[in-house]
Amino acid sequence: MSKTLVVCDNEFLSILYVMNLEVYLATSIELVATTEAAIAIHKHKKDFDLIISLDTINKKDAFKELNEYRSGYGVKTPLIKVGHDSDTEIDAKTFTVSSRYNIQSLLKRSASILGVTAKQMAEMQMSAYYPISITPMEGLTKAPCNIYSENNGSHKLIAASTESLEESLKTVKASGAEKIFVKSTDRLVVVNNVSLLLIERITLALKNSEGASTDKKVEMLNDGFEFAMANLFTSEEIKAEMVSIASASAKVMGDVVKDNAQLKGLLASMMNNKSGYIFTHSMIASYVANHIIKNVTWGGDGQTDKINFVLFFHDIYMAPLYMKYPQLKFEKALLESKLLNEKEKDIVMNHAKLAAELVVTYKRCPMGADVLIKHHHGMKKGSGFANKYPEDLSPLSKVLLIAEGFVEQFIMMTDAKQRPEMKLIIPKLVEEFVSPSYVKIIQTLVNMPL
């Protein structure tokens, strides 16, 4: 069995990495939370086949520290850096995966390095029992399937499906064992249940975020966004529960916006956290929409919460494309790119309609959120992109359209190393949204602090 050293200080990612690498690639995982611990354990146990590390650990450049260690000691172990502009091969032994929550890309690269073939993965499914680390299972109150312990090659049932699991895990752990076993056919059941547990934990962290720093709130929000983007379509159960993260995120987004009197402060927090494009886009849009709602006569806090819920889901069908093509930004750039196939371009054209159809299935969806999502590119049926924005959309739809228009101008200027200024952005918005009702809303941005 291969051995992989994982360096990760994020509790949610640690669980996901350990679980998925073990289940899909049958590699034995050693998990540490600091680069110092990683280097120390690698010096002691030199037989690792792969090192996987977040790019930043405890706000330090973990990739640089690990690479210097490899260079200084002549270490040949392949290294994957998670969190980068794109999926790349730096050299024959050093690789990057862009999104921290893009488990599929991480597994694909790891499988290539570890030499795990499709045939070998099929053989794993044929074996009777499969080992899984105890740590990711902790927190599950009931066994998702039959759970076994192992002693001298024989397997003993310690918890039947749906039975209480907590005490059984404690007993196995107390014996010194680090693994439990499941039938190979039940591996994906375990992954699904651990993902549902993570939804609970992420939601609870967001609900308990009052009093946390802006940077910490942004980190938690980014975890929620990225987890949702990467896992929403893995199972119907996960899809059904994701609304809890969205609802909790909507409130925390409002808190973060209120905590930051200027947009540059919010942007700095997101840059510190190396937030992905969809999350950065959504947070800036939230800031702009919040300012507009405070400066129109009909605005209120309930509308801000609804806008934030909408911003969580509005581009969710675009997430796989931004993970696959992290070098691209803006929907129209995706449409014009030769990298996308026709099916992917069809998703871009219809992502508003698809997201609206998703949220309307949620019982706890704010009233009218599906309509706002459907209209967020100015098309009443949610397909395509408006060239001329209709007057008969709701005022809140117009706020969302203008906030999104502002985000595009702001990010384009920032990417071009040009200082974003309202005197440059507002004329461009007026040029795009020419109707009087839109222009009236745009005028509320004149005094928005950047």
N, C-alpha and C positions, 0 to 999 in steps of 0.2 A: 504493500500500500504506500502511495506517495505521501509526503509530508509538506504541509503548507504553513508558513508563518504569516499571521494576519496582524497588522498594526492598525488599531482603530480605537478612538476614544469616544465614539458616539454609540450609546447603548442600543439604539434601534438598528443601526447599520451592523454592529457587531453580531447581533442575533441573526440578521438576514444573511450575512456573509458566511457565518459558521454553518447555519442550517442548509443553505443552498449548495455550498461547496461540498459538504459532506454527502448530501442526498443525491446530487447529480453527478459528482465527479469521484466519489468514494475516496477522497483525500483526507488524511488525518490532520486536524487543525490545532495549532498552538496559537492562542489569542493573547496579545499584550496591548496595553493602552498607551505606551510611550516608546519613542525611538531608543531611549537608553535601555529599556527592558528588552527591546527587540535585538539590539546589538549584543547585549550580554547573553541572551539565550542562544543567539546564533553562534557566538564564540564557543559556548558550551556544547551545543548540539549542532554540528556542522552538516548534518545529513538532510537539511531541508531541500526540497525540489523547487520551491517557489516562495517568494516573499510578495505579499500584497499589502500596500500601505495607502492610507489617505494621504493626499498631497500635503495637508496641514494637520499637525497634531499639537494640541495645546497652544495654538496660534504661532507655532514655529514651522519652518519649512522642513517637514519630515523627509520629503523626497531628497532634498539636498544632503541632509545628514546621513541618510542610508546610502546614498550614492558615494559620498566621501568615504564611508566605512568600507564599502565594497572595493573602491579603488585603492584605498590605503592598505587593505589586507589581502588584496588579490582574490576577492570572493567572486565566484562564477555563478552563484545562484541567480536565476532570472528574477527581475523585479517589475511588478506592475504598480504604477502610480495611478490612484483613482481620484479624479477631479482635475480636469484639464480642458483646454479649448476644444480638443477633438481626440478621437481614437487614433493613436499613431504608434509607429515603431521607431523609437529613438535610436536604438542599435540592436544587434542580434540578441541581447540579453535584457533590454530595457524597453518597457512598453507603457502606454497610457490608455486609460479608459475615461471618457469625458464625464459622464454623470455618475455620482456616487450611488444612486438608486437604480441604475441600469444593470440589473443583475444578469440579464441575458448577454450583454456585451462582456461583462466580467467573466461569466462562465465560458463563453466562446473562446476568449483569449486564454484563460486558464487551462481549458481542455487542450488547446493547441500546444501549450508549453509542457503540460503534463503527459501529453501523448495519449489522451483518452479519446478513443474513437467511438463512432456510433455503435459499432459491433460490441465494444466493451460495455457501453452503457446498457445495451440490450441484455448482455450477460448478467449485469448487476440485478436487473429486474427478475431474472430467472432464479437467483439464489434464494434460499428459504427465508433467511433473516438478514436484517440490515442494521448496522450500528448507527446511533445518533447521539450526539453529545447531550448530556443532561441539561446544561446551562440554558439553551434556547427553550427547553420544555418547561422550565420553572415559571410559574405564574399560571399555567393551565390548571384549572380546578378539576376538570374531568378528563379522563383519557379519551383522545379522539379516535383511538382504535385499540386493539389489544397491545399491551406493553409488556415486554419481557426483560428479565435479567439473564446474564450468561455466566456460567461457571463450568470451567474445564470442557468447553465445547457444547454443553447442554443448555437449553433455554427453558426458563421457568416463567410462567405467567405471573406478573405482579399486579396488574390492573387490567380488568376487562374493559372493553369499550363502554364509555359513559360512566364508569365507576370513578370514584374520587381518586385523584392521582398524587396529590401533594405529599402525603405521608409515605407512599411507596417510593417516590423519588428521594425523599430524605433518607429512607432506609438504605437504598442502593448507594447513595452518595456517602453515607456513613461507613459503608463497607470498603470505601476507597475506590470504587468503580467510577469512571468518568462517562461511561456510555450506558444507554439502554438500547433495547432492540425492538424492532417492529417487523412484521411480515413485509417483504420487499414490495408487495402489491399495495401496501398502505403508506408508502413513503410520501406520496403527494398529499394524502389526507393530513399527515402531520404538518407539512409545509403550509397548507391552507389554514389550518387551525392556529399555527404560530403567527401567520399574517393577520388573522382576525384578532389575536391577542395584542399584536403591535398597534392595531387601530385603536384598541381600548387605551393602551399606554400613551400613544401620541395625543389622543383626545384629552386624557386626564392631565397630561403635562400642559396642554394649552389652557385648559380650564383653571389650572392652578398657577398660571403665569403672573398673576397680579403681584406687583412689587418687584418683578424681575427687571433687569436692565434692558434697554432697547436691543442691544446686541443679542442677548439671550432670547428675547421674544422673536427676533428675526430668525435666529437659528432654529427655534421650535417651529415657527411658521414654515420655514424652508423645508424642514423635515416632513411636515404634513403635506405640503405641496408636492414634493418630489416622490414621497411614498405613494400618494394618490395617483400621480401621473404614471408611475411605473407599474402599479399593481391593480388599478381599477378594473382592468379587463381580464384578470387572471381567473376569476370565478364569480358566479352570480352572488354568492354569499358575501364576498368582499365588496362587490359593487353595491350591494344593498346597505352595507354598514358604513360606506365611505361618507355618507351625508353627515355623520357625527363629527368627523374631522372638519368638514366644510363649515358646519355651524359654529364650532368652537373657534375655527380660524377667523371667521367673519368678525367676531367680537375682538379678538386679539389684533387683527389688522387695524380696526378702529382705534384701539389703544395706542398702537405704534404710531399711527398718523398724528394722534393728539399729542404724543410725547415729543414729536419733532416739529418745532416751529418753522423750520426751513427744510426744503427738499434736499439740500446738500447733506444735511445730517442723516436723513433716512438713507440716501444713496451711499454714504460712507459706511453705514452699518451693513448694507447689502454687499458692498465691495469687500468688507472685512470677512464676511461669511462666504464670499465667492458664490453668490447666489446664481442660479440658472436664469436663462432669459425669460421664460414664462413667468417665473415668480417675480423677478425684477420689474417686468412689464406690468404685472398685476398690482404690485405695491405702489408704483408711481401713479398708476391710474386711480388707485384708491385715494392717494393723497390729493390728486387733482379734483376728483369727484367730491371728496369731503369738503374741500374749499368752496366749490361751486354751491353745494347744498346749503352750506352755512351762509351764503351770500345771495340766495334767492328767497323770495317771500314765502314760498310754499315748502321750504326745506325742513327736514327733521331727522332726528337720530335713527328712527326706524328705516328711513330711506337709505341712510349710510350703511346700515347692517345688511339691507337687501342688496345694495350695490356690491358689497364685499363678498357676499355669498355668490353672486353672479360671477364676480371676477375669479373666484376659485375654480369654477367649472367652465367658463366661457370658451377657453382654448384647450380643454382637456383632450380632445381628439387630435390636437396638433402635437401633443407631447411626444409620442413615438417618433414623429418626423424630426422634431428638434433634437431628440436624443440621437437619431441616426445621422442628422446633418447639422451638428452644432455650430458649424461655420456660417450657417444661414440665419437671418433674422427677418422679421416681417412676413406676413402671409403672401404679399404680392411677389416678394423675392423668391419664395418657395415655388409659386406658380410659374415664374419665369425661368427657374433653374432647370437645366438639362439633367440634373442628378435624379430628379423625381420621375417615377414611372406614371402611367396614366391613372392607375388605381390610387396612388398617393396624391396626385393632383385633384382627383375627385373628392378625396377626404378634405383637402384644403378648401375646395369650393363649397362643401356642404357641412363643414365642422360646426357652424352655428346651429344649423337644423338638428344635427345629431346630438349635440350637447343639450339642446332644449328638450329633445325627446327623452334624454336620460333623466334630467332633473325632475320632469313632470311625474316620474314614477315614484319619487320620494314623498312619503307622507308628511315629512317635516320640512318640505320645500316652502320658502316664503311665497306668499301669493303673488303671482305675476312674474316670478323670477324666470320662468321658462320663456315668457314673451320677451323680456329684456335680453336674454341670451340669443334668442332667435333673431332679434333686430340689431345685434351689436355691430353689424357691418352695413346697416341701413337698408337691408333687404327684408321685406315683410315675411317672406317664406323661409328665410334663413339660408338661402343658396346664393352664392356669388357675392360680389362687392359692388356697392352703389357708386355710380358716377355722379348722380345728383341725389341729394338726401331729401326724402319726402317730409312735407310739413306735418302730415297727420300721424306722426309717431308720438308716443307719450313724452312728456317733459323729461322723465327719468331716462328714457331711451336716448334722448338727445344729450343728456349729461354724460352718459356712458360713451357715446360716439365721440363727443368732444374730448373727453378725458383720454380716450384711446388715440385720437388724432394728436393730442399734445405729446403723449408718450413717444410716438414715432418721431416727431420733430426733435424732442429732447434727446432721445437716444442717438439719432443720426448726427446731431451736433456734438454730442459727447464722444461718439466714436471717431468723429473727424477732428478731435482735439480742439473743437471750437467752443468757446464759452457760451452756454445756453443763456439767452436773455429774452425777457418777455417782449421787448420791442422788435425782436426778430421772429419769435414764434407766433405771436398773435396775428400779424398780417398774413402769415401762411395759413393759419386756421380760418381766418375770414375768407381767404381765397378759396379754401376747400368747402367750407360750410357757408354758402352765400345767403341763404334764406334769413329773413329778419329774426325769426324766433331763435335760430341758432346763434346769430351774431349777438343777440341780447345776452345769451348765456356766456358766450366767449368773453364779453366785456367784464364779467365778474372776475376774470383771471388777471386783470391789470395789476391788482395789488397783491397777487399771490406771492408769498416769499419763496425765493429760490435759494 
